[in-house]
Amino acid sequence: MFNITPKNSNDIQKYLSSISNIGRKRKFNKNEFLYREGDDPSHLFYMTRGLVKCFYLNDGKEIILRLMTDNSAVLSYAGFITGKKSLEYIECLQPCEGIWIPLKEVEKRREEDHEIDTVFRYLAE
């Protein structure tokens, strides 16, 4: 997983329109999972509002990796980088809203559109 720390909200708003064109608005309910261990990391969720918990299980006990809130890029990052299944769970602790973005489309568009590439470099910080 990775998290975005906004440099300033104007920068974030400027780039949101770019990524909203390649994804779709999506809402998740409290206690709903974005990812579970073993899922394919096929999407990034740019969360504009909400709170998620990223964790894994060790002998049946939750090990919390991080909590993420508004203006966060939520993704099973290790799975995305390695091309393997997710090792973690991502659960909504509050209702969440944002943009659900297919990662295959991101890769395709990054080559074509420098603004999209800039957005995702920014998110990776």
C-alpha positions in Angstrom: 0.0 0.0 0.0 1.0 3.6 -0.3 -0.5 6.8 0.8 -0.6 10.3 -0.6 0.2 13.2 1.6 -1.1 16.2 -0.3 1.4 19.0 -1.0 -1.7 21.2 -1.2 -5.3 20.6 -1.9 -5.2 22.7 -5.1 -2.7 20.4 -6.6 -4.8 17.4 -5.7 -8.0 18.8 -7.2 -6.1 19.7 -10.4 -5.1 16.1 -10.9 -8.3 14.5 -9.8 -10.0 15.4 -13.1 -7.3 13.5 -15.0 -7.7 10.3 -13.1 -11.5 10.4 -12.9 -11.5 10.1 -16.7 -9.9 6.6 -16.5 -11.8 5.3 -13.5 -15.3 5.4 -12.2 -16.7 6.8 -9.0 -17.3 4.1 -6.4 -18.5 3.9 -2.8 -17.7 1.2 -0.3 -19.7 0.6 2.9 -18.3 0.4 6.4 -16.8 -3.1 7.0 -16.6 -3.8 3.2 -13.3 -5.0 1.9 -11.5 -3.5 -1.1 -9.1 -6.4 -1.1 -8.6 -9.6 0.8 -5.5 -11.8 1.0 -5.3 -13.7 -2.3 -7.1 -11.2 -4.5 -5.5 -9.9 -7.7 -4.5 -6.3 -7.3 -6.2 -5.1 -10.4 -7.4 -1.6 -9.3 -6.3 1.4 -7.4 -8.8 3.2 -5.2 -8.2 7.0 -5.0 -10.2 7.6 -1.8 -11.5 11.1 -1.6 -13.4 10.5 1.6 -13.3 7.7 4.2 -11.0 5.6 6.4 -9.5 2.2 5.6 -7.4 -0.2 7.6 -4.7 -2.2 5.8 -3.6 -5.4 7.6 -2.6 -9.0 7.4 -3.3 -12.0 9.6 -0.6 -13.7 11.6 -1.8 -16.8 13.5 -5.3 -15.4 13.4 -4.3 -12.0 14.8 -4.6 -8.8 12.9 -1.3 -6.9 12.3 -2.3 -3.4 11.2 0.1 -2.0 8.6 -1.5 1.4 8.3 -4.7 3.5 8.4 -5.5 5.7 5.4 -7.9 8.5 5.1 -9.0 11.3 2.7 -6.9 11.8 -0.5 -5.2 8.5 -0.2 -4.2 6.1 -3.0 -5.3 2.8 -1.7 -3.8 -0.3 -3.3 -2.3 -3.7 -2.5 1.1 -2.2 -3.4 3.3 -5.3 -2.8 1.0 -7.3 -5.0 1.0 -4.7 -7.7 4.8 -4.4 -7.7 5.4 -8.1 -7.7 2.5 -9.1 -10.0 1.3 -11.5 -7.3 -1.8 -11.9 -5.3 -2.5 -9.5 -2.4 -1.0 -10.5 0.9 -3.1 -8.1 2.9 -6.6 -7.1 3.6 -8.0 -3.6 3.1 -11.2 -2.9 5.0 -13.3 0.2 5.2 -13.7 1.5 8.8 -16.1 4.2 7.6 -18.1 4.6 4.4 -15.6 5.5 1.6 -15.9 7.3 -1.7 -13.5 7.8 -4.5 -12.4 6.7 -7.9 -11.9 3.0 -8.7 -9.1 2.9 -11.4 -8.1 -0.2 -13.4 -4.3 -0.5 -13.2 -4.0 -1.9 -16.8 -5.7 1.3 -18.1 -3.3 3.4 -16.0 -0.3 1.8 -17.5 -1.6 2.2 -21.0 -2.6 5.9 -20.5 0.7 6.8 -18.7 2.6 6.3 -21.9 0.1 8.5 -23.9 -0.7 11.3 -21.4 2.0 13.0 -19.5 -0.5 14.5 -17.0 -1.7 11.0 -16.1 2.0 10.0 -15.6 2.5 13.0 -13.4 -0.6 12.1 -11.3 0.7 8.6 -10.6 4.2 9.7 -9.8 2.7 12.1 -7.4 0.5 9.4 -5.8 3.6 7.2 -5.4 5.2 9.7 -3.1 
